[in-house]
Amino acid sequence: MSERAGNLNLGALAFDAYGTLFDVHSVVAACEAAFPSRGAALSRLWRDKQLEYSWLLSLMDRYEDFWAVTEKALRYACQHLGLACDAATHTRLLESYYHLAAYPEVPAALARLAVNRRLVIISNGTPQMLAAVTQATGLTAVFDELISVEAVGVYKPSPRVYALLPQRLGMPTEAIGFVSSNAFDITGAKAFGLRTYWVNRQDATPDGLGYPPDIVVRTLTELADRLDAEEA
């Protein structure tokens, strides 16, 4: 699906969290329980607004943590869809982000990818959000570190975020692979100089900005297969 990436001496893999490891739309069940027949629409708009707010704040040189962004995005989505969301329901839906489901192949694929490599998460999520969701999915032990954008006070795809990786890992940029399902994230990481692996779960059209991923796959299992083959 893409050109050979040349993965010799790949010392670490850094993973986006939301949409890559954890299914943000696993909140649909909670949304549907609160608002029958409207759950999927609420989940979609909530996620879209969450990302939009993160980009707007970054462009405006403002920063609010991702929990606040997620809360405001939920409030907007409910208002836009005309859903009367009381305080208890709002809190229950918001806290579902602590308990997102991992995609089915993630645990086994991470175990394979961790062989001879360090694994970290680098995410818009707050440290508390990341600690909670990795614990809930039983994935805490596989990661050397959970890196939040809070360290630099700006959201992806700012290069200041990706610069955290060589700083924290103590290795050159070219030795670090970056894995994300979000095309904008792959574009930002590639522009920074990381090797990029796009988990294109939705069969999306590639961005045309001139920063293509090094490898394109549909699942993390396929990524593990590709890296094993290239490093054999």
N, C-alpha and C positions, 0 to 999 in steps of 0.2 A: 504493500500500500504506500510505501514511501522509500526514499533512498536510504542506503546503508548509513548507519550513524557513526560507526567507529568507536566502540565503547571500551577500548583498552584503557585500563587504569581508572575505571569508574569507581571512585571510592565511596560515594554516597548518593542516595536518592532522596530528594525532598518532595513531599506530596502536598498538594492542595487538599483541604479537608472537605469542604462542602460541595457536593456534586461529583466528587472524585472518589473519596472513600465512603462518605456518608450521604445517603439519599435524602436531600432536602424535602422531597415530596413524600417521604414517609410520614409527614405531618398530615397528609390528606385524611387519614382515618380519624384523627382528632378533630380536624376541621369539619368533616362530614358529621361526626357525632354532635357537634355544636350547631351546625347549620346544614341539615339534610338537603341533599341535591346541589349544594353550593360548595362543597369541600374542595373539589379539584380547582374550581375557579379561584377560590380564596388562596389556595396554596400557590398557584401560578402568579397571581398578582402580588402576593406577599413577597415572593422571591424576586420578582422583577423590580419591585420598588426598593427592596433591600440593597440590591446591586446598584440601582440608580442613585440612591442616597449616598452610598460609599463613594461613587465617582464624583458626584456633585461636591461633597465635602472636601475631597482631595483637590479638586480644581479650584475651590474657593480658599484653599489653605486653612481649612477648619478641620477639627477632628473631634468626633464623638465616638466612644467605643462601640463595638459591634453589637453588644447587647442593646444599647440605646437605639442604634440604627434599626435593629431587628424589631424592637418594640414599636418604633415610629412607623415602620413599614407595615406592620400588622394593623396598627390603628388606621392608617391611610386605606389599606385594602378593605377593611371592614366598612369604613365610611363610604368609599367609592361604590362598593357593591350593595350598599343599603342594608347592612347586617347590624342588628342591634346587639352589640357585644358587651355584656356586663363585665364588671371588674374581675369576677371569679373566672369567667370564661376566658377573658383576655390573658390572665395570669396562667391559666392551664395551657392555653395554646402556645404562649411564649415559652413556657418551660418545656414544651415538647422538643425544643432545640437541644436540650440536655440529653435527650434520649433518641436521637435519630438512629435509624437502622443503617448498618453497614451494607453495602452491596454484597450479594451472596458470595462472590468469589474472593472478596477482599482478604479475609483471614488467611486462607491457604496461600494465596498469591504473595502476600506480604512475607509469610514465612520463607518462601522460596527466594524472594528478592533480597531478604536480609542476609543471605549466605554471602559472606565476604564483603558486605557493604554495610555502611551505617545508614539508618533510616531516620528521617525527621519529618515532622509536619511543619509547614509554613503557611499561615492562614490569617485571614481577616478576623477570625474569631478571637474573643478575649481569652486570656489564660484559663479563666474559670470555665468558659464554654468548652474549650478544647480538652481540659482535664476531665470534665463530666462526660463528654461524648465518647472519649477513648475508653474511659472506665466502663461506661454502660455497654459498650460493644466488646469488651474484653481485649482491647488492643493496646493498652497502656505499655505493656512490657516490650513490645516490638520496636518502639521508638526511642531513640537516644535523647530526643529533645522535642518539645512542642513549642514552636516559635510563633509568637503573635506579632502582628503589625503594630501593636501597642508600643513596641520598643522604639519605633521611629515616628509614630503618630501620623501615619498616612496609609492609605489603602492601596492594594494592587490596582493597576499595574505600575505603580511608581517604582523606578529603579532602586529607590532607597530600601524598599522591601526586599528585593532579591539580593541586594548587597549584604543583607544580614547573613546569608548562607555561607559565603567564604569566611566572613568574620567569625561566626559561631562555630563552624566546622573546622576552621584552621587548615583549610586546603584550598588549592587554586580553583578558580571558577570553572575551568575546563574539566575538572575532575568530578564535578557535581552534575547529576541529572535531575531534571525537574519534571514532575508528573502532574498533569491536571486534565480535567475534562472540560474546562472552560477555555474557549478559544482566545478570549482577551488576555487571559492569564498566560497562556502559552506564548502569545505574541509579545507580551511584556518581558517574560523570562528570556525568550530568544533574543530580543533586542538588547537585553542586559549582557548576554554572552553565555548563558547556560545551555547545556544540551537539553532539548525539550522532547517530551514524550506525551503526545496528545491521546488521551483515552476518550475517543469520540463516541460516547455512549449513544448519542442521539442521531448519529449519521448526519451531522451538521455540515454545511458548506464551509470550507476553509476560508479564513480571512485572506484578503488580498493585499495586505500592507507590505509584503516582501520579507516577512520573518517566519518562514514555514517551519513546522516542527521537524525534528530529526526522524522521529518514528511516529506513525499513526496506528493505533490499535482500537479495538472495541471494548476490551476488558483488561483488567490487570493480569489475568492468566495469560492472555496473548502477549502482553508485555514481557512477562517472565520467560515465556517461550522464546521470544525474539532475542532478549538479552542473553539467555543461555546459549542460543545458537551462534550468536555473534562473538561470544567470548570463549567458545569451545576451542 
